[in-house]
Structures are given as C-alpha cells and as structure tokens.
Amino acid sequence: MSSTRELLLPTPATGVPVQGELPDPALLHLLLPKWLTARARASAQERGKGARITLLGTMALLFWTFIFTVLYRLLVYFRGVEEIGPLLAGKLLGLMMVSFFSILLLSNVITALSSFFLAKDLDMLVAAPVNWLRLYGAKLSETVVASSWMVLLMSIPLFSAFGVAYHGGWLWPVIAAGIMVPFIVIPAAIGSALTLILVNIFPARRTRDILSLIAVFAAGGVVLLFRLVRPEKLARPEGFRSLVDFISVLRTPTSPFLPSEWAQKAVMSWLTGPVDGLAFYLLWTTAAATITIGALLHRWLYDVGFSKAQESSQRILTGDGRKSRVRGALGFLGVLRRELVFKEVRLFFRDTTQWSQLILLAVLVVVYVFNIKFLPLTQAGVTFFLVNVIPFLNLVLAGFVLASIAARFLFPGVSLEGRTMWLLRSSPMSMRDLLWAKFWVGTLPLLILALGIVGVTDYLLKVTPFMFTVSVVTIALMTFALAGLAVAFGTLFPQFETENAAQIPTSFGGLLFMMSSVTLIGAVVILEARPVYSYLAAQTFGGSADPAGMIAGFGGAAALCVAATVFPLRYAQRRLEELDR
C-alpha cells in the first residue's frame, strides 16, 4: 500500500478534478522550521552577542568545573574504600538518576501539554496531509529537547567525573550517550502518553483539573519513592546491627523497576566490571516499547483530544460581592494600581503553561523539606556547633529554591505582556506602576513561601532562637532581592515573541539572572558567616561575640539585599520607559 494519500485535484487548464497525490512530508521536514528558527536566532547579529556568549560560556565552564571537582574527589575517596566504595558510588549515582527521572517525567507531562495541544503550529500541521506517525515523532522530539536539555547539561560533569575517577576509557563518552538517550526518551514517551489520556478524559476547559490531578499523583509518587529509597539510612550506618547488614542494603537495588536503576547498573558495570548487558537491554527495549505504545495511543486518541483542546473555555462567573470586597481591601492602592494588581493575577492564571509549573514547585518543596527532616542531627556526638551551622547553610539551599521559583514566575512577567506592551507604552500610565505591580504581586507569595520553608525546616532542626531569627530575617531580605533581580532581568531581556512561557527562563537573560542570584546568595552567606561563627563559638567554648563584627556582617548583608532590590528595578524602569514597542 502506498504511504501517500490520494485526492482529486483540479488541473490548471480545465479545472476538471483528476486523481492526484497529496505530499507526505518526512519527519526531518516537520522539524526543519524549528531548526531554522533556532539557527536564525543563533546566527543573528545583535549588539553585545559575543560578550553574552563569552560570559555564558565562562560561567557554564566554571559551574561544570565545580560540579566535576566535587564529585571527582568524592568518587576518588569512595574508590579507595575496599568492598563498599563502589557500592557507595553506585548508590550516589542511583539517587541522582532517580532525581533526574522524576524531574524529566514531570517536565515532560507539562511540556507535552504545550507541544501536542497548545503550540501555534498545530492548526497547520493537523490540517495538513501529514502522516500521524511522523507528527507524533516530530512533537515527541520537540518535547524531549524542551524538557531534557537541562538534565543533559547537568549530566555532563556527572558522567565525566565517574569516567575519570574509574578510568572509563576512550569508549566512555559513547557508553554514557548510549545510556542517556533511552533514559530521557522513556519519561518523554510516558509523559506524552499520560497527557494525551488526561486530555481525552477531561475537557480542555478543565485543564486545571488535569494538572491538579497530576500534581496530586506527582507529589504522592515522589514522597513514596523517597520513602522506598530511604536515603537517610545511608547517613546513619550505626543504625545497622552489623557491617554485613549495611553492605546488604548497599547491594539491594533501590528501585529495580525504574530506568534510573538500570542506568546506574549500566554505568557501574562498565566502570567496575563485569559489564551488565541486561541493564543496557532493559533501557533500550523499554524506550522502544514506550515509544510504540505512545504512538498507538496517539493514533487512537489524538484526534479526539486535539478537537477537545480547540473548545472555547468555559467562563465561570464569580460573585460580584467577593470582587467588591477584594477591591475595597485594596482601595488604599488607588484605582490604577489596584487594577494593575488584578491584571497581573488574571494574566498569571490565564496562561496554563505558566501556573501549571506550580506542580514542579510543590514537588520541589516536598522533597526539600523531606530531606531536611531526615538529616542525622540528633545522633550522639553531634555538637551544638554543628546543629546550628547546618540551619545556617540551609539558607543557601532555600535561596536556590527561591531563585528557581523567581526565575519561573517573576522573570517572565514583562515578556508575558507580549504584543500588548505597545498599548501599555502608549497609555498615560507610568511604567513605574506597571513594574512595581509585577514586583509586589510576585514577591508577596514568594515571601510567604520563603518564611514557611525556613520556619518549618528550622522547627524540624530544633535551632536556637538566635539562629531562627537570623534565618527568618535573612531569607526575607534575600526574597526581596531575588524578586527584584528577577523582575529587572526579565525587563532587560524580554522575550515578547515566545510561544511558551515555560521557555522564557531558559533564555540568556534567565541564565544571567540565575548566575546573579547565585552570586547574591553566596555574598550574603559570606558576609553573615563571620558573625554567626563568632556567636556560635562564644556559645560553644565560652566568651562573648564581637558586637562590631556582628553589626558589620549583618548590616553589610542587609545593605546588599536592599541595593539588589532597589537599583536593578530603577534601571529596569528606565529601560522600560525607553522601550520602543
């Protein structure tokens, strides 16, 4: 049977229909527009492009070098431990691969909703004479690239450290690629299939129900997975009855039915021998099976699901009394600023690709608090000094969490205005009001989350009142600074033409914001490290802390956070006022 479809086409001369054939574009032809767009953006001659690429490449190289160095030294230490060294390295790799797989699965579910049902080119592709299998392959490829590039970048220093520490040989890059390709394809196929099923079950106007259901399953699945893994047991070997019990736990597969376990076995078997061919076989056959099942589901369900996705959204009427009460509570802002606040809230919840990322946030916070809870700080021999230093270092992790959230939700604020920015610029409204509305609407929920995370983790860690006060005040100031940087960088590097809000944080401006955030967090911790150390040393060994040093350290950190909040926003305001759109 021919792979092309037939149609009666009119001849140019007579207009009489004759039997002809429709074109059936190949898979690479369907991916060509995306490739040409990416190549055009990469080759565009923009002012300062070379400096941006140099800065980004330098920071990426430094980041990879840091990750590689830490992992390499840890693996060299493991390699020097007889019997259990390779087992510990395998467990460490297994935990990392489980984290990667969880991130990939959640990211692919959300990305598939956009690439398969909400992308702007779908109206043309679905109506065109495109083979269903090639359409599935093209959209699955887009989903894989959009969801997995960050994990692939993170895996480069990871696999490099394992290969160098265990002498993987010249074939090691090929083996690592052969492991990662099926590892990223499996969650992409599963996530796309899950999204397809949910879109067919729920009407498109109830997309919130779909993503809420995914959020419940995802949060429950991650908690269950970490309960099965029980990483806290590895940090407390004294809890085992003997060394044999500890080694048996290390030898026991963490998650034998997950691709992360197969990837871990494939890596360690190649590095330490003998090679486990079954692990490679399971990875590649499972990838092929998931693609096949996903393709069959696409053939059976995609037309109906896409049709439902084109239905107009249902307008839900809310009571005017509630809106009146909210407007009355915000009356002190004035009419213009109050309506700007309402506009930002409506804009956020109107874009499903934006607020649906709350799923990733919820899972991230659950895993974060879960890991803090099981830190072995109540064991015998743990000093007062260590118990209070760990919560201080916890500020670094909390800062990273807040920076990632700000990059997802605050950074795209100006870009989401899209082509309506020209209307806002031509109005008599001050750009200062618009910018600060975006800042406050995003900062207040972020501040509540920050105080909640630090408060809960400090309660679980049973810190002293001094460390609790330092943690709460520091994270509050850091939240304002990170929010100010996010809004400012989002204004300086807007992406008005983007099709997917989830892709905005991955732009050059988003990466530059994350680098600036890491620098800010490091500077704040360094400034506060001396006074905190002075106080804890005085409490542990007796004596008194230096008041001048404490004032200088904490005052410098506070001044830095205030400056990082105010000055970037003022510069962004001037840039927004000069914007010609």
N, C-alpha and C positions, 0 to 999 in steps of 0.2 A: 504494500500500500504506500502511496506517495506521502511524504511528510508535509507537503503543501496542501492548501485548501483551494478549492475551485470556486469561481464566481463568474457570473455573466457580466462582461464588461462591454460598454458601447465602443464601436470603432470610431476613430476620429473623423472618417469620411462620411459614413452613413448614419452613425448613431444607433445602428442596429446592435442589440446585445449579442455578443459572441462568448463562447466558453473560454475563460482565461484562468490564470492562477494568481492568487494573492502572494505577495512576498512573505517569507518566513524568516525574519532576521535571526542571526546566530546569537549565542549568549554574549560573546565579546562585543557584538554590535550594540546590544542593550546596555552594556556597561560603558560603552565609549563616551556618551555625554558626560557621565560623572568624571571619567578620566580626563577628558578635555577641559572640563571646568577646573579640576584640581591643578592641571598643568598650566592653565592660563593664569590662575591665581599665583602659582609659584613663580612663573616667568614674568609677571607684571613688573614693570619698572616703577617703583614707588620710592619716594624720598625717605631715606633712612633705612631702607630694606636691608642693606648689607650690615649695618650696625645691629639691627634687630636679630638677624640670623647669627651673627657672631656672638652676641650676648646670650641668645638662647642656647646655642651650641656649647658655649663655655659653661653655662650653668648646668646643662644636662650632663656634660662630661664630669663636672665636679660632683654632681649628685650620684652618677653611676660609680665614680671612684670611691665615694664614701661608702655606698652600699657594698660594693665589692670588697673593700678593705675590711669592713666589719665582719662580713660573712666568711671571708677567707681566713682571717685569724681564728674565728670560732671553729671553722672546719679543720684547720691545722691542729688545733687543740684536741678536737674530737679524734682525729686520725692518730694522735699519739696515745690515746687511751685504748688499752688492749681489750678485746672482746666487745665491749659495749660502745666503743667510739663510733663505728659505722652505724650501729643501731640508733644512737642518739642523732647522728646526722640524718638518717632516714626519717626519724620521727619529726625532726625540724622541717625537713623538706615536705613531709606529708601534711603538716599543719599549714604550711604556706600554700600548698596546692589546694587544700580544702578551702582556704580563704579565697584563692583565685577563682575556684569553681563556683563558689557562692556568689561572688561579685559578677562573674560572667553570666550566670543564669538569670539573676535579677536584672542586670543591664540589658540582656538580650530580650527579655519579656517586654520591657518598656520600649526599647528601640524598635522591636518588631511591630508594635502598635503604630509607630510613626511610618516606618518604611513600607509596610504592607498595606496600610489602610489610610494614612493621613498625608502621604507625600503628594506634592503638587503634580508630579509627572504621571500619577496613576490614571488620571482621567484619559490621557492619551494612550498609555500602554494597554489598559484594559480594553479600550475600544478598538485598538489596532489589531491586525492579524498576527498576533504573537502567540507562539506555542506556549501552552500553560506550564510545561516543564521548564522552559527557558525563562519564563517570567519568574517562576519560583526560584530558579538558580540565581538570577540577577538580584532579586530582592534579598535572598539569603546571603549572597556575597556582600551586599551593602550593609546588612545587619551585622555580619561578622566583623567587617572593617570598623564600623562605627562603635561597636561595643567592646572590641578586644584590643584596640591599638595600645591603650594604656597598660593593660596587663602584659602585652608583649614587650613593651619598653621596660617594664619592671622586671621581666624575666631575664633580660639580657645580663645584668650584673649577677643575678642569682645563678644562672647556669654557668656563667663564666667562672664564678668563684668555686663551684663544685668541680668544674672541669680542670681548673688549675690546681686546686688542693688535692684532688685524687688522680691527677695525671690522666685525663680522659683521652688524650691522643689527638692526632690530626683529624680523625673522623668525628670527634665530639660535636662540633657545630652541626654536622649533618644529623647526628643522632638526636640532638636537642630539638632541631627543627622537626624531625620526624615524630617526636613526642608531642610538641606543642601544637602542630597542625590539627590532629584529631582532637586534642584536648580542648581547643577553642571552638571546633566545629560542633562537638556534641552539645554543649549548652546552647549554642545558637539554634540548632535544629529543634531542640526540646523547647526552648523559649518561644520560638516562632510558632510551633505547633500548639503550645498552650495558649498563646494569644489568639490564634485562629479559632480554637474551640470556644474560648470565652466570648469572643466577638459574636459567634453564632448563637450562643446561649442568651446573651444579654443584648438588648437593642443598643444601637450606637449612642442614643441619647442618655444611656445609663452607663457610660464609660466609667463614671466614678464608682459604681458598684463593682465593675470588673476589677479596677485597680485596688479597691478596698479589700476585695476577696483575695487578691494576690498578696496584699500587704499582710493579711492575717496568716495566710499559708507560709509566706516567706519568713515572717518573724518567728512563727512556731517551728518551722523547719530548721532555722538557724540555731535556735535555742536547743532543740532536740539533738541536732548534730553535735554541738559543742558539749552537750551532756554525755553523748556517746563517746566522744573523743576524750573527755576528761583531762584536759591539759594540765590542770593543777596537780595531778598525781605525779607528773614528772618533776615538778618543782619540790616535791616532798618525798624523796626516796626513803627517808627514815620511817615513813608510814608503812613500809612493806615489812613482812616478817623476816625476809632474808634476801640476799642478793639474787638468789635464783628467782624469787617472785618478781623482783624488779626487772630482771632480764626477760622473763616470760612476757611481762607487759610490753616491753620494748619490741619483742618479736611478734606480738599479736597484731594482726592488721587493724588499723584504726577504723577504716571504713571499706571493707573488702568489696562492696558492690558499687563503689563510686569511682569514676575515672581518675580522681586525684590519687587514689591508692595505686592504681595501675601505672600512672605516670611516675609515682615515687619508686615503685618497684623497678620500672624500666630504667630509670636514671641510676639507682644504686646498684642494680645488677650489672649494668655496663661499666660502672666505675670500680666496683669491688669484685665482680665476677662471682659465679658464672652468669652469663647473660641469660635472662629470663625471657625467652621468646613468647611465652604466653601473655605477658603484660603488653608487649607490642601488638600481638594479635588481638587482644581484647580492645585496645584503644582503636585500632583501625577498623575492625569489624563493627564495633559499636557505633563509630562515626558513620560508616556506610549504612548501617541499619536505621539510625535516627534520620539520616537524610532521606532514605527510601520511604519510611513511614511518614515523615513530614511532607514529602512530595505527594503521596497518595491522599493525605488529608487535605492538602492544598487543592488537588484536583476535584475532590468531592465537596469541599466546604467553602472554598474561597469565593466563588461567585455569589453565593448567598450572603456570606459575611461582608463582602465589599458592597453589596447592594444595601445592606443594613447600615453600613458606615456612611452612606450618602443621605440617609434620612435626616430631615431637619431636626434640630434639637428641640426638646420639649421645654417650654417656658414654664417655670414653676413660680407661681405667684406667692409672694410672701406678704405677710400682713403689713399694712401701712403704719400701724401703731408701733411695731418694733422699729421700723426705719425712723419714725419720728423721734422715738426715744433715743436712738443712737445719735441722730443729728443733734438733738438737744444736748446730749452729753458732750458732744464735740463743738458746741456753739462757741466756745472761747477761741477757737481757731479762726473764726471768720468764715464767710461763705466760700471764698475761693479755696482756701487751704483745706477746709472740710471736704469739699467736693473732690479735690485732688487726692485726698486720702481714700475716699470711696472709689475713685477711678483706679488707683493702684491695686486695691483689693479685688475689684472686679476683673482687672486685667490679669491678675495672677491666677484666679480660679477659672477664668475663661479658657486659658491655654492648658489643655490636659497634659501636653508634653512637659510643661513646667511644674505644675503642682504634683503630678504623679511621681516626681522624684522624691517626694516625702517618704515613699516606700524605702528607698535606699537610706534615707536619713534615719528612719525608725530602726531598721536592721543594724545600722552602724552604731547607734546609741545603745541598743540592746547588747550587742557583742562587747562594746566598750565597757559598760557597767558590769557585765557578766565577768569579764576578765579581771576587773579591779576587785570584785568581790572575793575571788579565789586566790589573791596574792597571799603567799605564806608569811604574813607579818605577825601572826600570833603564836609562832613557834617559839620554843625555848631557845635562848641565845640571841634572839633578835633584839637589838638595843633600842633605847629611846631615841637615839640619834637617827637610826635607820628608819624607824617607824614614822618620823616626821619629815625626813628628807624625801621619802617616796611620794607623799602627797604633794610636796613642792614640785617635784619632777612631773607629777601628774598634770600640772598646769601646761606643760609642753604638749602632752597628748591632747588635752582638752582644747588647746589653742589650734592644733592641727585639725581637729574635728570642726571647730567653728570656722576656720579658714575655708575648709572644703564646703561647708554649708553656705557661707557667704559667696563663694565662687559659683555655686549652683543657683542661688536665688537672688542675691543682690547685684552681682556683677552684670547679669543680662538686663537689668531694669531699663536702661536707656535704649538698648537695642530693641527691646520688645515694642517700643513705640512705632518702629518700622516707618512706613511712609506717612504716618500721621504726624511725624516730627515737624514737617514743614508747616502744618496747621498750627501747632503749638508755638513755633517760632514767629509766625505772622500775627499771632494774637497779642493783645496788650499785657498778657500775663508775664510776670517776672520769671526768668529761668531759675532764679534762686528758690522760689516757692516750689517749682517742679522738682528740683534736685533734692531739696530737704524733705519733701513729701516722700520721695522714694527712699531716702535715708531712714526716716523715722518709721515708716511702715515696715521696713525690713529689719531694723535694728531692735525694736521692742520685742518681737517674738524671739529673735536670736538671743537677746539678753535674758529673757525668761528661761530659755533652754540652757544657756550657759550657767546661770545660777543654779538651775535644777541639777545639771550634771555634776558640777563641783560640789554642791551641797550633799547630794546623795553619795557620791564617792567618798567625800570626807567623813560622812557618817559611817559608811561601811568600814573605812580605815581607822575610825576612832582617833582622830587627830586632836591635838591640843587646841584650846581656844585661840591661841596666838596664830597657829598655822591655819585655822579655819578662817580667821579674819583676813590674813594675808591672801589666802586663796580666793576668797569671795571678792575682795576689793580688786585684786589684780585681774581676775577673769572679767570683772565688769568693765574696767578700763580697757582691757585688751579687746573686748567685744566691740566697744565704740570705735576703737582704732581700726580693727579689721573691717568693720562695716563701712567706715569712711574710705578706706583704701579700695574696697570692692566697688562702691558706687563711683569713686573717682576714676579708677582704671576702666570701668565699664563705659564711662563718658568719654575718656580719652581714646579708647579703642573700640568704637561701636561697630556692630555687625547688623546693619539695618536690613540687609538683603537675605539673611539666613532663613531657611525653611523650617528649621527645628531648633527650638530654644535650648534643647539639651546639648547642642553642638557649640553654643556660644562660649561656654567656659573653656573649651579646648583650643580657642584661638590664641594668637600671640599675646594679646592683652591679658587673657585669662592666665596663661602660664607666667607672664610677668607679675601679675598680681600674687600668684601663689609663691613665687620666689621672694617678693617683697614681704609677704606675710610671714614666711619662714624667718626672714631676716629680723623682722619686728619681734617675733616671739623669742628668738634667740637673744636679741638685745635686752628685752625685758627680763628674761631669766638671768642673764649675766649680771645686770645691774642689781637685781634683788638677791643674788646668790651670796654676796658678801655679808649683808646684814642678817640674812637668815642663818647662815653658818655661824656668825658671831653669837646670835641669840641661842641657837641650839647647843653650841659649845659651852656657853655660860650655864645653861640648864643641866648639861650632862656632867661637866667637870667642875662646876662651881665658878664663881666670879660674876662679873657683870658685863653686859654687852656695851659696845661703844655707841653712845647716842648720836654722835656726829656722823658716824659711818652709816647708821641705820637711816638717818634723815636724808643723807646724800643718796644712798642707794634707792630707797623707796621714792624719794622725791624725783630723782632722775627718771625712774621708770614711769611715774605718773606724768611727768612733763613730756616724755617721749610719746606716750599714748595720746595725750591731748594734742600734741603737734601733728601726729599722724592722722588724727581725726579732722582737724580744722583746715590745715594748709592744703592737703590734696583736694578737699571739697571746694575750697575757694578757687584753686587753679582750674578744677573741672567746671566750675560755674563760668569762669571767663571763657573757657573753650566752648562751652555750650552756647554762650551768647554770640560767639563769633562763627558758629556753625552755619554754613550756607546750604540749607536743605529745605 
